[in-house]
Amino acid sequence: MKHFLTAAALAMAAIPAAAEEDITIGFAIAKSGWMEAYDTPAAAAARIRIDEINANGGLLGRQIKWVEADTKTDRAQSAKAGLQLIDEGADMMIVSCDYDFGAPAALSAEAAGMNSFFLCAEDVKAGIQGVGPNSFSGSVLAAVQGATMAEWSHAERDARRGYVLLDTFIEYNKGICRGFDWMFPQLEGAEIVGRDTFKNDDASIASQITRIKSLDAEPDVIMLCSVIPGAAAAVRQIRAAGINSIILNGSAVDGSYWLNAVPDLSGFVLPVQGSIHGDDPRPEAEAFNVAFEKATGARPASSYAYPGYILMDLWAKAVERAGTLEGAAVTAELEKMDKEPTAFGVRSFSPELHHQNIAPMQIIEITDGKPAVISEWTISEPVPLDVLLSR
Amino acid sequence: MSDITQLFFDAAALGGIYAMAALGIALIFGVMNLVNFAHGEYIAFCVFALILPSTDAMSVMFLGRAPAIVLIPVILGLGALIAVASEMLVFRHMRNASPVAMMVGSFALGFVIQNTLLALYGGRPKAISLWPDLNMPVELAGASVPVLQLIVILTTLVVVTGLALLLRKTRIGLEMRAAAENFRMARLLGVRANVVITGAFALSGALAAAVALIMATQTGVADVRMGGQIMLVAFIATVIGGLGSLPGAVAAGFLIGAASVVLQAYLPLDARPFRDAFLYTLVIVSLLVRPQGLFVPKSARPRI
């Protein structure tokens, strides 16, 4: 026992010396409040990649350690968390999933000249356009998801008559619809036959349903640009009203946790970066699911864990190539990435866009309440920047 | 013709939910000048009581598994219980405080309930499979109306009639009306203040529970923030209905629901995202024209 204590004391004394050599990643994420459910899995995924890198000898020959600060799902706390992490010696900062809650911390990282990555923001502002030249997002733009749904449904389900139902709650929803609106009308024979809006917390969307039912014929597809809980409520009401069009959505509704809200749902399709259901055609993706279960005790609840793993992977590669942790140098290496392979498909960055405006997506269809991968789709051309920036 | 019928049913269903929530707020305001902002959290609490507490993404039904004949009274009782408990633990101690202090107290209580739910259930919305068949539409006078909408309309009518009978025909009702008119005078004349106030809270909580059941059936989801929007609309309904007036709250609840549905149906697409801005403009106009509210109770006097 005595020897053990001595050894422990020596080990603890040795830590500060080693710590100077360590690379520090700061996590400014929500550990409480409603955002926590989205930040925790993605942060856990980033740490899985950190552990893998450490096990393979580290980054630039140094071990990576991480520190974290709670943003409490609060914009003011996010700014504070960012400053706190800089004080604690962070070399790079990972911030909250959502643009609104991650941006205050990302801005303090930007001011300190370091790289920042949004865990899974899908708004174009999460990057150069909203934060600054050293900020990136680990996810795929919402507009890509909408455009993927448009092109896929046109090609594989002969969708010609589309209906757009936009939930005006958050920017992400508008992004999905923007992508669909850009892609669908330019496809052969396809037209948008109607559109409507609702609000995520509307107690009822009866009048929106009345509008769909008053069309001459049921649309082939309904592009529902919404997130849970509003999306689940909308789908429940649409299906209950006897509308059987294929319902398309973005990645945000991934996961089976909400499916009980619409018993025996069929004909519901969404694009994801990888499948959590054990049927991803790429073995690396499923290997990650297994690693995630080992690290956290459960498989990912949605595909929003993946961007955490991807961003850590890409950043570490860029650091290795740049040979430094200095923000601008790493950014330059990241911007050179063109179709860089990851476990979840290729990723690219450019000096104009620190986000994915084209990416391979797994298409998941829910049939009788069971989600399954039915194909993979990459849009034929990237979503142009002016479409992304249009309001 | 069928368009108008459809519009009527859509409006009545949404208005019914608002009316029921507004009634819950007006009841409490009537007896103790308290705008209870925790009312929305009572609704969320009752919805979450349907599922087992767990931070896992998948929800497991708890009370929601019980047959309707058991579930409805249990949830209504639970709503009454949390309202009465909050009166005993919080508002009873603030009875002599200013209305503004009580209102702030109700905000604080709402935060406590909401954060307790967050701690128990996590921040992710949960799925609830409650009576999905009720969303099936039936054809009625040329309109397609989900059974649930009919139930909402009927329930609202029953609740409003029942409450009117309670207020007119029973002793507690008489005491509540007396307390609403002039609380101090009523007490001097022997009205049992604690019974009246506890009764009002119990009724208000049961109304929140009824709204919760309707919301859960309609949307199929539980979310900690779900009570907020309804609470806001219901509060506005009590204001434009005339603070303290129960029929006013009900009428204004229906009115706001109807206005919201009509705006959604007839606004041009570009203006539709701003539906609520138009709605609240109408509210402002209504308050400018009748600052004392559309249906002013006799007891109207300067408040807040």
Boltz contact constraints between the chains, C-beta under 6 A:
constraints:
  - contact:
      token1: [A, 34]
      token2: [B, 123]
      max_distance: 6.0
  - contact:
      token1: [A, 36]
      token2: [B, 123]
      max_distance: 6.0
  - contact:
      token1: [A, 37]
      token2: [B, 122]
      max_distance: 6.0
  - contact:
      token1: [A, 37]
      token2: [B, 123]
      max_distance: 6.0
  - contact:
      token1: [A, 37]
      token2: [B, 124]
      max_distance: 6.0
  - contact:
      token1: [A, 168]
      token2: [B, 273]
      max_distance: 6.0
  - contact:
      token1: [A, 197]
      token2: [B, 272]
      max_distance: 6.0
  - contact:
      token1: [A, 197]
      token2: [B, 273]
      max_distance: 6.0
  - contact:
      token1: [A, 201]
      token2: [B, 229]
      max_distance: 6.0
  - contact:
      token1: [A, 203]
      token2: [B, 17]
      max_distance: 6.0
  - contact:
      token1: [A, 204]
      token2: [B, 14]
      max_distance: 6.0
  - contact:
      token1: [A, 206]
      token2: [B, 10]
      max_distance: 6.0
  - contact:
      token1: [A, 207]
      token2: [B, 10]
      max_distance: 6.0
  - contact:
      token1: [A, 207]
      token2: [B, 261]
      max_distance: 6.0
  - contact:
      token1: [A, 207]
      token2: [B, 264]
      max_distance: 6.0
  - contact:
      token1: [A, 207]
      token2: [B, 265]
      max_distance: 6.0
  - contact:
      token1: [A, 210]
      token2: [B, 6]
      max_distance: 6.0
  - contact:
      token1: [A, 228]
      token2: [B, 125]
      max_distance: 6.0
  - contact:
      token1: [A, 229]
      token2: [B, 125]
      max_distance: 6.0
  - contact:
      token1: [A, 229]
      token2: [B, 221]
      max_distance: 6.0
  - contact:
      token1: [A, 229]
      token2: [B, 223]
      max_distance: 6.0
  - contact:
      token1: [A, 232]
      token2: [B, 220]
      max_distance: 6.0
  - contact:
      token1: [A, 232]
      token2: [B, 221]
      max_distance: 6.0
  - contact:
      token1: [A, 233]
      token2: [B, 219]
      max_distance: 6.0
  - contact:
      token1: [A, 233]
      token2: [B, 221]
      max_distance: 6.0
  - contact:
      token1: [A, 236]
      token2: [B, 220]
      max_distance: 6.0
  - contact:
      token1: [A, 240]
      token2: [B, 135]
      max_distance: 6.0
  - contact:
      token1: [A, 240]
      token2: [B, 136]
      max_distance: 6.0
  - contact:
      token1: [A, 241]
      token2: [B, 137]
      max_distance: 6.0
  - contact:
      token1: [A, 257]
      token2: [B, 57]
      max_distance: 6.0
  - contact:
      token1: [A, 257]
      token2: [B, 58]
      max_distance: 6.0
  - contact:
      token1: [A, 258]
      token2: [B, 127]
      max_distance: 6.0
  - contact:
      token1: [A, 260]
      token2: [B, 127]
      max_distance: 6.0
  - contact:
      token1: [A, 260]
      token2: [B, 129]
      max_distance: 6.0
  - contact:
      token1: [A, 261]
      token2: [B, 127]
      max_distance: 6.0
  - contact:
      token1: [A, 261]
      token2: [B, 220]
      max_distance: 6.0
  - contact:
      token1: [A, 261]
      token2: [B, 221]
      max_distance: 6.0
  - contact:
      token1: [A, 263]
      token2: [B, 129]
      max_distance: 6.0
  - contact:
      token1: [A, 263]
      token2: [B, 132]
      max_distance: 6.0
  - contact:
      token1: [A, 301]
      token2: [B, 57]
      max_distance: 6.0
